[in-house]
């Protein structure tokens, strides 16, 4: 059985960083990263990007050496991805923050509003309802992170946690300040508007959870295999007939319901920003599905049926 020689060059300077002799043909990129890590301990596998071309895309950890377009002397290019942090840690941090921050405003802890309002409660029942819905949403997200989600990538750049937390924590504080403000006024159409909003919110929360369960069941533990998601017996998953990323569709529906419930401008702005970002993500995933699966259902839109 022939063996490979592998040289790893710096993608920027083209300097040789490592030479590996007698590498097995069935060695994966993940295993090559581990070998490279032994000679360069500062670059653990998660922060390594190994490429066939200096400006090309990163190879997957499961890619096998003998299946790549290389000779018996293979040349790869290395790029440092920077310090990494696990997706679970990032999600737990960015979701726990809004939960705690919102409750601080709800209980009107000192130094937020005027001293006479410290630890007082709102006279409007919609304020208490909004707190329950907001808390339910983020508790759900925390539990899904721990027990439902399976991540195709174990880590992300450490800098992302600061960006993500600024977004989630900042918007939570902005929304909570106005919703829990002593001068807050309830929605103009009163109880009917609030009841409609609660129905939308809860419906979409259940839908979002149902989609997450369906996506989890597509991928066995430890697997990175991708499959086309299809509707299951759960009616909340039937939206898969029309959109590629119904988890985003339901997520946006939840925040639309929360916006109607509170009739608060910062919430509406959070919904708008989320709509733009999730549309970008959904379009990217939709293109990926179309590229990867020739038999992908043609009627599906990325996020909004028949529209977007």
N, C-alpha and C positions, 0 to 999 in steps of 0.2 A: 504494500500500500504506500503510495507516494505521500510525502508530507509537504507542507507549504512553509515558505519563509515569508514572514510578515514584517514589513517596516512601517513605522508610524511617523509621519512628518507633521510639523506644526503647520496648520492651515494658513497662517499669516506669513511666517518667515521662511517656510519650507525647510527649516532645520530638522535633522533627524533626531527624534526623541527616543525611539526605542526600536530594537530589532529582535524579533522573536523567531527562533529556529525550531524546526521540526514540529510545526503546528498541525494537529490532526485535521484532515479534510472536512470532517463533520463538526468542527468547532464552530460555535455560534459567535456572533459579535459580542454578546454578553460575556462569553468566556474570554474573548480577546481583551475586553475591557478589564476583566479581573487580572489577566496577566500583565497588562499595561500598568495597572494600579500597583502591582508589586514593585515595579521599578520606579514609580512616581507616586508615592503614598499620598501626596497632597491632592491628587486628582482621583477621588473615589469614583466608582463606575457611574453613579447617578449624575455627576457633573461633567461627564465625558460625552462629546458628540464625535462619533467616528463616521467619516464620509469617504466615498470613492473619489470625489473631486473636492478641491479646496473650497469651492463656492457652491457645492451641491447640497442635497438634503441629507439629513442624518440617517444612517442605517438603523434598522430595528434590531433590538437585542436578540430576537429570535432568528434573524437572517443567518443562514449557514454559509460558511466560507466557500465550499466547493460549488455552491449554486450562484455565486456572485461572478460577474464578468471580470475575473482577474486571472492572471497566470499563476504558476507555482511560486513565483515571487510576487506577493501581493503588496501593493502600496496603498496605505490609507492615510487620511488627513484628520488630524485631531484639532478640535476647538473646545476651549474651556467654557462651559455653560455658567460658571459661577457657583457660589454657594447654593445648595438646594435645601428645600424643606418639604416634608410630606404633605400631600393633598389633604389628608385627614386633619393634620394640625392647622393648616390654613383655613379649612372650612369650619372647624370648631371655633377658631379664634374670631373669624369674621362674622359668625352667626351668634356667638355668645355675647359679643359686644352690643349689638342692637337690643337684645333682650334685656340686658342690665341697664343700658342707657335709657331706654324708653321707660322702664319702671322707676328710675330716679326722677324723671319728669312727672310721671303719674302720681307718685307719692309726694311730689313737690318738696324735695329735700332742700335744705337751706342754700342760699347763694344763687338760686336759679330765678325765682320770682321775688317780689317784695317780701320783706320779713313777715308781714302780717299773714301771708299765705303759706308759711312753712307748715308742712305736714297736714294741710287741709285737703278736702276732697271736692271734686266738681259736683255741681248740682244737676248736671245734665247726664242722663243715663247713657247716652250715646258715647260719652267719653269713657265710661267704664266698659262698655261693649267693645269699643275700639282697642282698649288695652288688652282685653281678653283675646281678641282676634289677632292682634299683633304678636302677643306672647305665644299663642297657639302656633302661629306660622313658624316662628323661629325655634320653638321647642321641637316641632315636627322636623325642621331642617337638621337640627342637631342629632335627633334620633336616627334619621335617615343616613346621616354621615357615618354614624357608628354601626348601624345594623343593616342597611339596605344597599348603599352605593358600593359598586365595585369599580375601581379606578384602573384604566388602561395604562396610565403612567403613575408611577409611585411618588414622584416628586415634581416640584416646580421651583423656579428661581426664588431665592429668599426675598428678593426685592418685591415680589408680587404681593407678599402678605401686607406690606405697608400701603401699597396702592389699593388693594381690596378692602382693607380695614378702613382706610380713609373714606372710601365710597360708602360702605355699609354703615359705619359708625356715624359718619357725618350726616348722612340723610336721616338716620334714626333720630339723632339729636334735633335736627331741623324740624322734622315732622312732629316729634313729641313735644317740642317747645310750644307750638301753636295749638295742637289738639288739646293739650292739658293746661293751656293758659287760663287764668281766672276769667279773662274776658272773652273766651271762646264762645261762639254762637253756633247752635245746632243747624243742621241742614234745613234749607228753606222749605222743603216739602214735608218736613217732619217725619212722623212715624212710618208712613208709607214708603218714603225714600229709603229710610234706614232698613226696613224689613226686606225690601228688594235687594239692597246692597248685601245684607247678610246671606241671603239665599245664593247670590252670585259668588260671594266669597267662599262659602262652605262647599258649594258644588265644585268649584275649581280646585279647592284644596284636596278634596277627595279624588278628583280627576288626576291631579298632579301626583298624588301618592300612588294611584293605580298604575300610572305610566311608569313610575320609578320601579315598581314591583315587576312590571312586564319586562322592562329593560334589564333588570337584575337577572331574571330567569332566562334571558337569552345567552348569558355568559356564565359558564360553570366556574366555580372557584378556582383561581389561579390561571384561568385562561384569558388570552387576549384576542381570541377569535371574534370576528365581527359577522353578524348575521342581519338579514333584513327583518326589522320588527313588524309584526302583524297583529291585528286585533285578536283578543282572547275572548273568553266567555264573559268577561267583565265588560258591561256596556260602556264604561268610561274609557275603554281602550279602543272603541270602534272609530274614534276620531283618527286613528292610524290610516283609515281608508282615504283620508283627505289631506293629512299633513305629515311631514317627516319628523317634526320635533314637537309633538303635542305636550310634552312636559313644559316647554316654553309657552305654548298657547295657554295652558291652564294657569301657569304662573302669572302671566300678564292679566288673565281674567280675575285672579285673586286680587291683584293690586288695583284693577279697575273697580272691583266691588268695594275695596277699602277707600278708594277715592270718592266714590258716590256716598259711602257711609259717612265719611268725615267732612266732605265738601271743603277740603283744605288744599290750598294751592301748593305747598311743598310736597304733599302726597301725589298730586297730579303731575308735578315736575319729575318726581321719582319714577312714576309710571311711564312718563314719556322717555326718560333716559333709559330705563330698563327695556322699553319697547325697541328703541334704536339698537341697543347692544345685543339683545336676544335675537333680533332680526339678522344681524351680522353673523352671529353664531349659527343660527338656523340655516341661513343660506350656505354657509361653509359646509355644514354637515350634509345638507341636501346635495351639494355638488359632489361631495365625497361618496355618498351613496350611489349617485348616478355613474360615477367613474368606476366604482368598485364592482357594482352588480349590474350586469346587462339586462336582467329581468326585473329591475326595480319598477314598482308600480308607477305608471306614467301620469296618473291623475293627481298625485300628491303635490302639494305646494309646501314650501319650507315651514311656514308658521301660521299663516292665515288662509283658510280654505278658499281656493279660486282667486285669491287676490295677491298674496305676498308669500 
